[in-house]
Amino acid sequence: MPILTVTADTNDTMIQGTSAVWATARGTAFAFDSTTQFPQVGTRLTVQYLVYRQFLKFDTSTIPAGSTINQVNLQMVCVADGSTESDFDVQIVKQNWSAQDPIAAGNMDAAYDACLAGTLDQVWRNTAGIAINTVYTSPNLDTTWVVASGNTYYSLRSSLDFNNVVPTANNYIQTASANHGTAAYRPKLVVDYTLPAAVAVSISPSIGSLMPRGGVRISPARR
């Protein structure tokens, strides 16, 4: 069974909501960043409320159409833990944001809102006791979400954000993006799959098809 390990596309993006009103920060995108090495996920209260959600894209086009996906896992690294108030679950969301790819000022709000409304796949991990610069692998993800011969999209959100918990301090982490200078820290999708029968390589050619160097075909003996 082949195993594909693919690094996230470098247009992975963080979208931020910012407002003095919590509902506005949570419901309206304010800015995006597709080049940062250290995107954030979570919530904060400084002078204003801040909400951070992340968007990941993986090229899974090398998996032939019709393949059976056996197991899928997301690997990521936390490079800084900025939480001073509460720990939270980093939720992996099944969000196909291809209609907003690449994320830009004109479409960031649609992607931002769809992340909050999207279906939870798994919790990557809780931030309690999280070690910095350490690769953590998610539990097994939904195998039906992976797109063979195409791109597979996810987003990330805080469980506090999803549960509408108003922050009174900082509840966020920074992760390593696909633009991070250390390749081993970049997000990776690991997919274990089985090739479809139609592309399986035959290892039992008919004896009648063998051709010796002299160019004379060897035919099976007549009975």
Contacts in CASP RR format, 6 or more apart in sequence:
PFRMAT RR
TARGET T0000
AUTHOR 0000-0000-0000
METHOD contacts of the structure
MODEL  1
MPILTVTADTNDTMIQGTSAVWATARGTAFAFDSTTQFPQVGTRLTVQYL
VYRQFLKFDTSTIPAGSTINQVNLQMVCVADGSTESDFDVQIVKQNWSAQ
DPIAAGNMDAAYDACLAGTLDQVWRNTAGIAINTVYTSPNLDTTWVVASG
NTYYSLRSSLDFNNVVPTANNYIQTASANHGTAAYRPKLVVDYTLPAAVA
VSISPSIGSLMPRGGVRISPARR
1 70 0 8 1.000
1 192 0 8 1.000
1 193 0 8 1.000
1 194 0 8 1.000
2 192 0 8 1.000
2 193 0 8 1.000
2 194 0 8 1.000
2 195 0 8 1.000
3 190 0 8 1.000
3 191 0 8 1.000
3 192 0 8 1.000
3 193 0 8 1.000
4 60 0 8 1.000
4 62 0 8 1.000
4 63 0 8 1.000
4 189 0 8 1.000
4 190 0 8 1.000
4 191 0 8 1.000
4 193 0 8 1.000
5 188 0 8 1.000
5 189 0 8 1.000
5 190 0 8 1.000
5 191 0 8 1.000
6 58 0 8 1.000
6 59 0 8 1.000
6 60 0 8 1.000
6 62 0 8 1.000
6 188 0 8 1.000
6 189 0 8 1.000
6 191 0 8 1.000
7 58 0 8 1.000
7 178 0 8 1.000
7 183 0 8 1.000
7 186 0 8 1.000
7 187 0 8 1.000
7 188 0 8 1.000
8 56 0 8 1.000
8 57 0 8 1.000
8 58 0 8 1.000
8 177 0 8 1.000
8 178 0 8 1.000
8 186 0 8 1.000
8 187 0 8 1.000
8 188 0 8 1.000
8 189 0 8 1.000
9 56 0 8 1.000
9 57 0 8 1.000
9 58 0 8 1.000
9 59 0 8 1.000
9 151 0 8 1.000
9 178 0 8 1.000
10 34 0 8 1.000
10 178 0 8 1.000
10 179 0 8 1.000
11 34 0 8 1.000
11 57 0 8 1.000
11 101 0 8 1.000
11 102 0 8 1.000
11 103 0 8 1.000
12 34 0 8 1.000
12 39 0 8 1.000
12 54 0 8 1.000
12 55 0 8 1.000
12 56 0 8 1.000
12 57 0 8 1.000
12 177 0 8 1.000
12 178 0 8 1.000
12 179 0 8 1.000
12 187 0 8 1.000
13 32 0 8 1.000
13 33 0 8 1.000
13 34 0 8 1.000
13 39 0 8 1.000
13 54 0 8 1.000
13 55 0 8 1.000
13 102 0 8 1.000
13 103 0 8 1.000
13 111 0 8 1.000
14 32 0 8 1.000
14 33 0 8 1.000
14 36 0 8 1.000
14 39 0 8 1.000
14 40 0 8 1.000
14 41 0 8 1.000
14 52 0 8 1.000
14 53 0 8 1.000
14 54 0 8 1.000
14 55 0 8 1.000
14 177 0 8 1.000
15 29 0 8 1.000
15 31 0 8 1.000
15 32 0 8 1.000
15 52 0 8 1.000
15 53 0 8 1.000
15 54 0 8 1.000
15 55 0 8 1.000
15 103 0 8 1.000
15 108 0 8 1.000
15 111 0 8 1.000
15 112 0 8 1.000
15 115 0 8 1.000
16 29 0 8 1.000
16 30 0 8 1.000
16 31 0 8 1.000
16 32 0 8 1.000
16 33 0 8 1.000
16 40 0 8 1.000
16 50 0 8 1.000
16 51 0 8 1.000
16 52 0 8 1.000
17 25 0 8 1.000
17 26 0 8 1.000
17 27 0 8 1.000
17 28 0 8 1.000
17 29 0 8 1.000
17 30 0 8 1.000
17 31 0 8 1.000
17 49 0 8 1.000
17 50 0 8 1.000
17 51 0 8 1.000
17 52 0 8 1.000
17 112 0 8 1.000
18 25 0 8 1.000
18 30 0 8 1.000
18 31 0 8 1.000
18 48 0 8 1.000
18 49 0 8 1.000
18 50 0 8 1.000
18 51 0 8 1.000
19 25 0 8 1.000
19 28 0 8 1.000
19 30 0 8 1.000
19 48 0 8 1.000
19 49 0 8 1.000
20 47 0 8 1.000
20 48 0 8 1.000
20 49 0 8 1.000
21 49 0 8 1.000
22 49 0 8 1.000
22 166 0 8 1.000
25 48 0 8 1.000
25 49 0 8 1.000
25 50 0 8 1.000
25 51 0 8 1.000
26 49 0 8 1.000
26 51 0 8 1.000
26 116 0 8 1.000
26 161 0 8 1.000
26 164 0 8 1.000
27 51 0 8 1.000
27 112 0 8 1.000
27 113 0 8 1.000
27 116 0 8 1.000
28 109 0 8 1.000
28 112 0 8 1.000
29 108 0 8 1.000
29 109 0 8 1.000
29 111 0 8 1.000
29 112 0 8 1.000
29 113 0 8 1.000
31 108 0 8 1.000
32 103 0 8 1.000
32 104 0 8 1.000
32 105 0 8 1.000
32 108 0 8 1.000
33 39 0 8 1.000
34 102 0 8 1.000
34 103 0 8 1.000
35 179 0 8 1.000
36 177 0 8 1.000
36 179 0 8 1.000
37 176 0 8 1.000
37 177 0 8 1.000
37 179 0 8 1.000
37 180 0 8 1.000
37 181 0 8 1.000
38 79 0 8 1.000
38 80 0 8 1.000
38 174 0 8 1.000
38 175 0 8 1.000
38 176 0 8 1.000
38 177 0 8 1.000
38 180 0 8 1.000
39 52 0 8 1.000
39 54 0 8 1.000
39 174 0 8 1.000
39 175 0 8 1.000
39 177 0 8 1.000
40 52 0 8 1.000
40 54 0 8 1.000
40 172 0 8 1.000
40 173 0 8 1.000
40 174 0 8 1.000
40 175 0 8 1.000
41 52 0 8 1.000
41 53 0 8 1.000
41 54 0 8 1.000
41 90 0 8 1.000
41 156 0 8 1.000
41 157 0 8 1.000
41 158 0 8 1.000
41 172 0 8 1.000
41 173 0 8 1.000
41 175 0 8 1.000
42 51 0 8 1.000
42 52 0 8 1.000
42 53 0 8 1.000
42 88 0 8 1.000
42 157 0 8 1.000
42 158 0 8 1.000
42 160 0 8 1.000
42 161 0 8 1.000
42 171 0 8 1.000
42 172 0 8 1.000
42 173 0 8 1.000
43 49 0 8 1.000
43 50 0 8 1.000
43 51 0 8 1.000
43 52 0 8 1.000
43 158 0 8 1.000
43 160 0 8 1.000
43 161 0 8 1.000
43 165 0 8 1.000
43 167 0 8 1.000
43 171 0 8 1.000
43 172 0 8 1.000
44 50 0 8 1.000
44 52 0 8 1.000
44 167 0 8 1.000
44 169 0 8 1.000
44 170 0 8 1.000
44 171 0 8 1.000
44 172 0 8 1.000
45 167 0 8 1.000
45 168 0 8 1.000
45 169 0 8 1.000
45 170 0 8 1.000
49 166 0 8 1.000
49 167 0 8 1.000
51 161 0 8 1.000
52 158 0 8 1.000
52 172 0 8 1.000
53 112 0 8 1.000
53 115 0 8 1.000
53 116 0 8 1.000
53 155 0 8 1.000
53 156 0 8 1.000
53 157 0 8 1.000
53 161 0 8 1.000
54 155 0 8 1.000
54 156 0 8 1.000
54 157 0 8 1.000
54 175 0 8 1.000
55 95 0 8 1.000
55 97 0 8 1.000
55 103 0 8 1.000
55 111 0 8 1.000
55 115 0 8 1.000
55 153 0 8 1.000
55 154 0 8 1.000
55 155 0 8 1.000
55 156 0 8 1.000
56 74 0 8 1.000
56 153 0 8 1.000
56 154 0 8 1.000
56 155 0 8 1.000
56 156 0 8 1.000
56 187 0 8 1.000
57 97 0 8 1.000
57 101 0 8 1.000
57 151 0 8 1.000
57 152 0 8 1.000
57 153 0 8 1.000
58 151 0 8 1.000
58 152 0 8 1.000
58 153 0 8 1.000
58 154 0 8 1.000
58 189 0 8 1.000
59 150 0 8 1.000
59 151 0 8 1.000
60 146 0 8 1.000
60 147 0 8 1.000
60 148 0 8 1.000
60 149 0 8 1.000
60 150 0 8 1.000
60 151 0 8 1.000
60 152 0 8 1.000
60 189 0 8 1.000
60 191 0 8 1.000
61 148 0 8 1.000
61 149 0 8 1.000
61 150 0 8 1.000
61 151 0 8 1.000
63 69 0 8 1.000
63 146 0 8 1.000
63 148 0 8 1.000
63 149 0 8 1.000
63 191 0 8 1.000
63 193 0 8 1.000
64 148 0 8 1.000
64 149 0 8 1.000
64 195 0 8 1.000
64 196 0 8 1.000
64 199 0 8 1.000
65 148 0 8 1.000
65 149 0 8 1.000
65 196 0 8 1.000
66 148 0 8 1.000
66 196 0 8 1.000
66 198 0 8 1.000
67 148 0 8 1.000
67 193 0 8 1.000
67 194 0 8 1.000
67 195 0 8 1.000
67 196 0 8 1.000
68 193 0 8 1.000
68 194 0 8 1.000
68 196 0 8 1.000
69 143 0 8 1.000
69 144 0 8 1.000
69 146 0 8 1.000
69 148 0 8 1.000
69 191 0 8 1.000
69 192 0 8 1.000
69 193 0 8 1.000
70 143 0 8 1.000
70 192 0 8 1.000
70 193 0 8 1.000
70 194 0 8 1.000
71 140 0 8 1.000
71 143 0 8 1.000
71 190 0 8 1.000
71 191 0 8 1.000
71 192 0 8 1.000
72 140 0 8 1.000
72 141 0 8 1.000
72 142 0 8 1.000
72 143 0 8 1.000
72 145 0 8 1.000
72 146 0 8 1.000
72 189 0 8 1.000
72 190 0 8 1.000
72 191 0 8 1.000
72 192 0 8 1.000
73 137 0 8 1.000
73 138 0 8 1.000
73 139 0 8 1.000
73 140 0 8 1.000
73 141 0 8 1.000
73 189 0 8 1.000
73 190 0 8 1.000
74 92 0 8 1.000
74 124 0 8 1.000
74 137 0 8 1.000
74 138 0 8 1.000
74 141 0 8 1.000
74 154 0 8 1.000
74 187 0 8 1.000
74 188 0 8 1.000
74 189 0 8 1.000
74 190 0 8 1.000
75 135 0 8 1.000
75 136 0 8 1.000
75 137 0 8 1.000
75 138 0 8 1.000
75 187 0 8 1.000
75 188 0 8 1.000
75 189 0 8 1.000
75 190 0 8 1.000
76 124 0 8 1.000
76 135 0 8 1.000
76 136 0 8 1.000
76 138 0 8 1.000
76 175 0 8 1.000
76 176 0 8 1.000
76 187 0 8 1.000
76 188 0 8 1.000
77 133 0 8 1.000
77 134 0 8 1.000
77 135 0 8 1.000
77 136 0 8 1.000
77 175 0 8 1.000
77 176 0 8 1.000
77 180 0 8 1.000
77 184 0 8 1.000
77 185 0 8 1.000
78 127 0 8 1.000
78 130 0 8 1.000
78 131 0 8 1.000
78 132 0 8 1.000
78 133 0 8 1.000
78 134 0 8 1.000
78 136 0 8 1.000
78 173 0 8 1.000
78 174 0 8 1.000
78 175 0 8 1.000
78 176 0 8 1.000
79 132 0 8 1.000
79 133 0 8 1.000
79 174 0 8 1.000
79 175 0 8 1.000
79 176 0 8 1.000
79 180 0 8 1.000
79 185 0 8 1.000
80 132 0 8 1.000
80 173 0 8 1.000
80 174 0 8 1.000
81 127 0 8 1.000
81 130 0 8 1.000
81 132 0 8 1.000
81 173 0 8 1.000
81 174 0 8 1.000
82 170 0 8 1.000
82 172 0 8 1.000
82 173 0 8 1.000
82 174 0 8 1.000
83 127 0 8 1.000
83 170 0 8 1.000
83 171 0 8 1.000
83 172 0 8 1.000
83 173 0 8 1.000
84 169 0 8 1.000
84 170 0 8 1.000
84 171 0 8 1.000
85 167 0 8 1.000
85 168 0 8 1.000
85 169 0 8 1.000
85 170 0 8 1.000
85 171 0 8 1.000
86 160 0 8 1.000
86 165 0 8 1.000
86 167 0 8 1.000
86 171 0 8 1.000
87 126 0 8 1.000
87 127 0 8 1.000
87 128 0 8 1.000
87 129 0 8 1.000
87 171 0 8 1.000
88 126 0 8 1.000
88 127 0 8 1.000
88 158 0 8 1.000
88 159 0 8 1.000
88 160 0 8 1.000
88 171 0 8 1.000
89 123 0 8 1.000
89 124 0 8 1.000
89 125 0 8 1.000
89 126 0 8 1.000
89 127 0 8 1.000
89 158 0 8 1.000
89 159 0 8 1.000
90 123 0 8 1.000
90 124 0 8 1.000
90 125 0 8 1.000
90 126 0 8 1.000
90 127 0 8 1.000
90 156 0 8 1.000
90 158 0 8 1.000
90 159 0 8 1.000
90 173 0 8 1.000
91 120 0 8 1.000
91 122 0 8 1.000
91 123 0 8 1.000
91 124 0 8 1.000
91 156 0 8 1.000
91 157 0 8 1.000
91 158 0 8 1.000
91 159 0 8 1.000
91 162 0 8 1.000
92 120 0 8 1.000
92 121 0 8 1.000
92 122 0 8 1.000
92 123 0 8 1.000
92 124 0 8 1.000
92 138 0 8 1.000
92 141 0 8 1.000
92 154 0 8 1.000
92 156 0 8 1.000
93 115 0 8 1.000
93 118 0 8 1.000
93 119 0 8 1.000
93 120 0 8 1.000
93 121 0 8 1.000
93 154 0 8 1.000
93 155 0 8 1.000
93 156 0 8 1.000
93 157 0 8 1.000
94 118 0 8 1.000
94 119 0 8 1.000
94 120 0 8 1.000
94 121 0 8 1.000
94 142 0 8 1.000
94 145 0 8 1.000
94 154 0 8 1.000
95 111 0 8 1.000
95 114 0 8 1.000
95 115 0 8 1.000
95 118 0 8 1.000
95 119 0 8 1.000
95 153 0 8 1.000
95 154 0 8 1.000
95 155 0 8 1.000
96 153 0 8 1.000
97 103 0 8 1.000
97 111 0 8 1.000
97 114 0 8 1.000
97 115 0 8 1.000
97 153 0 8 1.000
97 155 0 8 1.000
98 151 0 8 1.000
98 153 0 8 1.000
99 107 0 8 1.000
99 110 0 8 1.000
100 107 0 8 1.000
100 108 0 8 1.000
100 110 0 8 1.000
100 111 0 8 1.000
101 151 0 8 1.000
101 153 0 8 1.000
103 111 0 8 1.000
111 155 0 8 1.000
114 155 0 8 1.000
115 155 0 8 1.000
115 156 0 8 1.000
115 157 0 8 1.000
116 157 0 8 1.000
116 161 0 8 1.000
116 162 0 8 1.000
118 155 0 8 1.000
120 162 0 8 1.000
121 141 0 8 1.000
121 142 0 8 1.000
121 145 0 8 1.000
121 154 0 8 1.000
122 138 0 8 1.000
122 139 0 8 1.000
122 140 0 8 1.000
122 141 0 8 1.000
122 142 0 8 1.000
123 138 0 8 1.000
123 139 0 8 1.000
123 159 0 8 1.000
124 136 0 8 1.000
124 138 0 8 1.000
124 156 0 8 1.000
125 136 0 8 1.000
125 138 0 8 1.000
127 173 0 8 1.000
130 136 0 8 1.000
130 173 0 8 1.000
133 185 0 8 1.000
135 184 0 8 1.000
135 185 0 8 1.000
137 190 0 8 1.000
145 152 0 8 1.000
146 152 0 8 1.000
146 189 0 8 1.000
146 191 0 8 1.000
146 193 0 8 1.000
148 193 0 8 1.000
152 189 0 8 1.000
156 175 0 8 1.000
158 171 0 8 1.000
158 172 0 8 1.000
160 167 0 8 1.000
160 171 0 8 1.000
175 187 0 8 1.000
176 182 0 8 1.000
176 185 0 8 1.000
176 186 0 8 1.000
176 187 0 8 1.000
177 186 0 8 1.000
177 187 0 8 1.000
178 186 0 8 1.000
178 187 0 8 1.000
179 186 0 8 1.000
180 186 0 8 1.000
207 218 0 8 1.000
207 220 0 8 1.000
208 217 0 8 1.000
208 218 0 8 1.000
208 219 0 8 1.000
208 220 0 8 1.000
210 217 0 8 1.000
210 218 0 8 1.000
211 217 0 8 1.000
211 218 0 8 1.000
212 218 0 8 1.000
END
